[in-house]
Amino acid sequence: NYLTSSEIKTMDLNNIRIESHTASHEHLDKISYIDNVKTMKTSKSKLEQILNRKIDYIAYPYGGYTESTIKAAKQLGYKLAFSTEFGWIDKSNNIYSLGRIFVNSNLTLQQFKVKLNP
């Protein structure tokens, strides 16, 4: 159940910022540097073609990453990247492993609210 190009454009035009999440949802911490580059580059290129704008950010699938993942993200021109590490973030944190709150369709509204207010 992936989004279509049309749905991606519509969301982006309605202020839902679409950025990269790799080409095939790989566990980036379990694949080679070359494969990290390949999946990130494919995702970035496809989205830039669909949206006709630069893609600057990536959220690592499952939050996993290695130094090779960070190296690949920098090489491909991503300006920052998100992991799923928990904790408060400030300007001194590594901008290629920023934390984010993991959310999926199995969460109830109450569980979602709790995640937003730890």
BAFI-3210 file (N, C-alpha, C; in Angstrom, 3 decimals, decimal comma, padded with zeros to 6 digits):
// residues 118
n [1|2|3|4|5|6|7|8|9|10|11|12|13|14|15|16|17|18|19|20|21|22|23|24|25|26|27|28|29|30|31|32|33|34|35|36|37|38|39|40|41|42|43|44|45|46|47|48|49|50|51|52|53|54|55|56|57|58|59|60|61|62|63|64|65|66|67|68|69|70|71|72|73|74|75|76|77|78|79|80|81|82|83|84|85|86|87|88|89|90|91|92|93|94|95|96|97|98|99|100|101|102|103|104|105|106|107|108|109|110|111|112|113|114|115|116|117|118]
n.u [000,821|001,593|002,143|000,922|002,397|000,810|-000,621|001,493|002,329|-000,009|-000,190|002,206|001,724|-000,194|001,009|002,093|004,987|007,012|009,652|012,723|012,853|014,241|014,538|013,440|012,780|014,884|016,898|019,136|021,365|022,190|023,082|025,478|027,807|027,758|025,218|023,668|024,136|023,017|020,201|019,407|020,021|018,378|015,802|015,891|016,303|013,982|011,911|012,629|012,192|009,420|008,350|009,544|011,434|014,129|015,225|015,997|016,146|016,221|014,628|015,670|014,716|013,193|014,897|017,533|021,072|024,483|027,945|028,631|026,169|025,625|027,774|027,065|024,631|025,541|027,258|025,440|024,148|022,153|020,775|020,156|019,338|017,062|016,850|015,539|016,144|015,698|015,219|016,002|016,821|019,347|021,123|023,750|023,694|024,240|023,421|022,820|021,644|019,249|016,693|013,389|009,861|008,506|005,771|002,940|000,234|-001,012|-001,215|-003,237|-005,221|-004,803|-002,384|-000,715|-000,829|000,456|003,058|003,791|004,022|006,183]
n.v [-001,189|001,465|005,002|006,776|008,558|010,755|011,071|011,687|014,160|015,680|015,639|016,970|019,473|020,330|021,085|018,916|017,761|016,004|013,814|011,891|008,292|006,068|003,675|001,105|000,526|-000,599|-002,106|-000,047|-000,263|-002,817|-003,302|-002,878|-000,122|000,696|-000,239|001,322|003,854|003,420|002,894|005,230|007,183|006,439|006,828|009,593|010,707|009,825|011,075|013,779|014,026|013,527|015,576|017,859|019,400|019,974|017,322|017,168|015,854|012,833|010,038|007,403|004,123|002,157|003,316|002,541|002,860|003,323|004,361|004,287|004,702|007,334|008,568|008,029|009,464|012,107|012,283|012,147|014,540|015,058|017,128|016,703|013,962|011,523|009,348|006,811|007,248|008,044|011,065|014,430|017,028|019,247|022,001|021,056|018,337|015,432|016,041|014,097|011,996|012,518|012,312|010,847|010,412|007,288|006,177|004,265|002,641|001,071|002,327|003,722|006,722|007,718|006,452|007,660|010,343|010,060|009,436|011,881|013,468|012,770]
n.w [000,000|-001,065|-001,491|-004,331|-007,121|-007,702|-005,286|-003,581|-004,646|-004,190|-001,362|-000,715|-001,870|-000,142|002,194|003,604|004,268|002,160|002,251|002,027|002,520|001,929|-000,818|-000,611|002,033|003,551|006,165|007,155|008,768|008,401|005,891|003,190|002,665|-000,038|-000,800|000,912|-000,218|-002,752|-002,263|-000,919|-002,813|-004,972|-003,871|-003,276|-005,851|-007,256|-005,773|-006,099|-008,812|-008,993|-007,354|-008,232|-006,882|-004,568|-002,488|000,806|003,249|005,224|006,676|008,532|007,818|010,310|012,067|012,249|011,782|010,651|010,817|008,147|006,948|007,683|006,380|003,701|003,517|003,842|001,618|-000,480|-000,294|001,558|004,075|006,719|008,950|010,269|013,037|015,205|017,742|021,161|022,967|024,026|021,758|020,653|019,091|019,158|018,799|016,699|013,444|011,651|012,871|014,205|016,676|016,533|016,906|016,958|015,151|014,325|012,522|014,408|016,822|019,382|019,769|022,330|023,080|021,222|022,099|024,571|023,707|022,652|024,865|026,919]
ca.u [000,000|002,448|001,544|001,166|003,026|-000,238|-000,879|002,673|002,244|-001,130|000,194|003,244|001,076|-001,047|001,883|002,593|006,330|007,460|011,108|013,191|012,778|014,896|013,769|012,743|012,648|015,935|017,547|020,396|022,464|022,491|023,520|026,778|027,874|027,321|023,770|023,121|024,179|022,076|018,795|019,167|020,090|017,169|014,682|016,075|016,100|012,571|011,105|012,943|011,532|007,970|007,972|010,212|012,160|015,231|014,948|017,124|016,103|015,914|014,327|016,152|013,708|013,412|015,798|018,894|022,099|025,881|028,788|028,524|024,888|025,825|028,676|026,278|023,678|026,307|027,751|024,327|023,666|021,104|021,183|020,020|018,695|016,375|016,858|014,417|016,698|014,866|015,925|015,898|017,816|019,677|021,998|025,028|023,524|024,577|022,268|022,578|021,029|018,251|015,633|012,009|008,898|007,982|004,304|002,382|-001,227|-001,525|-001,345|-004,501|-005,030|-004,249|-000,974|-000,043|-000,710|001,495|004,357|004,098|004,247|006,841]
ca.v [000,000|002,632|006,200|006,997|009,848|011,773|011,286|012,368|015,563|016,312|015,839|017,994|020,748|020,674|021,320|017,701|017,732|014,680|013,698|010,539|007,202|005,028|003,119|-000,150|000,321|-001,487|-001,857|000,550|-000,715|-004,203|-003,410|-002,271|001,304|000,838|-000,410|002,527|004,910|003,087|003,062|006,639|007,931|006,117|007,508|011,041|011,020|009,630|012,128|015,053|013,994|013,638|016,838|018,964|020,205|019,267|016,522|017,455|015,130|011,407|009,336|006,038|003,120|001,445|004,114|001,991|003,481|003,127|005,449|004,223|005,313|008,784|008,956|007,997|010,579|013,332|012,238|012,377|015,903|015,249|018,135|016,078|012,647|011,137|007,973|006,703|007,362|008,888|012,060|015,817|017,378|020,656|022,255|020,364|016,930|015,059|016,285|012,905|010,943|013,172|011,425|011,093|009,582|006,238|006,081|003,427|002,597|000,283|003,164|004,409|008,152|007,907|006,057|008,712|011,494|009,744|009,548|013,296|014,084|011,725]
ca.w [000,000|-001,184|-002,079|-005,754|-007,428|-007,587|-003,857|-003,036|-005,084|-003,494|000,037|-000,670|-002,174|000,998|003,349|004,249|003,681|001,742|002,145|001,719|003,503|001,131|-001,931|-000,297|003,483|004,032|007,457|006,701|009,620|008,083|004,496|002,910|002,324|-001,430|-000,823|001,538|-001,240|-003,830|-001,872|-000,608|-004,065|-005,734|-003,225|-003,454|-007,272|-007,621|-005,155|-006,748|-010,117|-008,770|-006,711|-008,912|-005,891|-003,908|-001,293|001,692|004,522|005,180|007,929|008,370|008,156|011,575|012,880|012,281|010,949|011,023|010,297|006,684|006,599|007,806|005,297|002,462|003,552|003,585|000,240|-001,400|-000,149|002,557|005,048|008,035|008,914|011,500|013,531|016,145|019,083|022,011|023,755|023,602|020,754|020,497|017,951|019,249|018,458|015,333|012,578|010,834|013,702|015,049|017,150|016,116|017,628|016,090|015,152|013,264|012,499|015,531|018,020|019,646|019,953|023,675|023,026|020,472|022,997|025,568|023,036|022,455|026,183|027,736]
c.u [000,869|001,676|001,861|001,862|002,036|-000,537|000,277|002,637|001,150|-000,784|001,199|002,655|000,189|-000,261|002,192|003,927|006,769|008,976|011,458|013,059|013,389|013,968|012,923|012,660|013,680|016,358|018,950|021,595|022,877|022,951|024,820|026,669|027,332|025,804|023,054|023,046|023,107|020,625|018,463|019,133|018,830|015,966|014,730|015,763|014,635|011,694|011,372|012,270|010,021|007,584|008,591|010,815|013,233|014,731|016,184|017,214|015,751|015,608|014,738|015,041|014,120|014,396|017,246|019,843|023,474|026,666|028,750|027,236|025,016|026,712|027,916|025,309|024,390|026,742|026,656|023,671|022,478|021,624|021,046|019,257|018,131|016,539|015,576|014,937|015,852|015,729|015,744|017,059|018,076|020,681|023,315|024,923|023,906|023,349|022,006|022,091|020,027|017,165|014,287|011,111|008,322|006,471|003,907|000,872|-001,829|-001,712|-002,754|-004,199|-004,394|-002,759|-000,153|000,186|000,380|002,890|004,773|004,430|004,893|006,927]
c.v [001,258|003,803|006,259|008,342|010,983|012,094|012,027|013,847|016,306|016,592|016,977|019,383|021,238|020,705|020,089|017,429|016,294|014,721|012,219|009,560|005,932|004,471|001,918|-000,474|-000,660|-001,136|-001,350|000,110|-002,156|-004,394|-002,633|-000,770|001,530|000,708|000,748|003,645|004,659|003,365|004,509|007,483|007,693|006,858|009,009|011,444|010,910|010,732|013,490|015,144|014,191|015,036|018,077|019,951|019,326|018,525|016,631|016,568|013,665|010,904|007,884|005,053|002,352|002,166|003,677|002,687|003,117|004,348|005,470|004,862|006,832|009,305|009,021|009,181|011,899|013,405|012,585|013,751|016,089|016,230|017,658|014,782|012,311|009,654|007,806|006,724|008,334|009,886|013,449|016,151|018,881|020,789|021,487|018,873|016,682|015,195|015,131|011,726|011,561|012,182|011,792|010,146|008,572|006,124|005,121|003,339|001,784|001,102|003,712|005,896|008,434|007,545|007,108|009,941|011,267|009,884|011,005|014,018|013,068|012,087]
c.w [000,000|-001,782|-003,570|-005,940|-007,266|-006,122|-003,193|-003,395|-004,319|-002,041|000,149|-000,938|-001,030|002,308|004,186|003,579|003,415|001,574|001,984|002,888|002,908|000,066|-001,532|001,188|004,057|005,453|007,118|007,525|009,321|006,632|004,304|002,625|000,909|-001,533|-000,133|000,502|-002,294|-003,434|-001,539|-001,881|-004,901|-005,182|-003,492|-004,900|-007,686|-007,043|-005,782|-008,114|-009,956|-008,306|-007,355|-007,917|-005,258|-002,667|-000,399|002,923|004,313|006,588|007,707|008,724|009,420|012,485|012,867|011,324|011,477|010,552|008,775|006,194|006,627|006,678|003,963|002,400|003,247|002,121|-000,763|-001,243|000,779|003,601|006,483|007,897|010,285|011,793|014,344|017,572|019,886|022,762|023,187|022,696|020,812|019,360|017,992|018,929|017,001|014,441|011,611|011,665|014,681|015,452|016,561|016,895|016,647|016,258|014,040|013,425|013,639|016,805|018,159|019,789|021,311|023,707|022,277|021,345|024,033|024,939|022,852|023,752|027,132|029,214]
res [n|y|l|t|s|s|e|i|k|t|m|d|l|n|n|i|r|i|e|s|h|t|a|s|h|e|h|l|d|k|i|s|y|i|d|n|v|k|t|m|k|t|s|k|s|k|l|e|q|i|l|n|r|k|i|d|y|i|a|y|p|y|g|g|y|t|e|s|t|i|k|a|a|k|q|l|g|y|k|l|a|f|s|t|e|f|g|w|i|d|k|s|n|n|i|y|s|l|g|r|i|f|v|n|s|n|l|t|l|q|q|f|k|v|k|l|n|p]
***
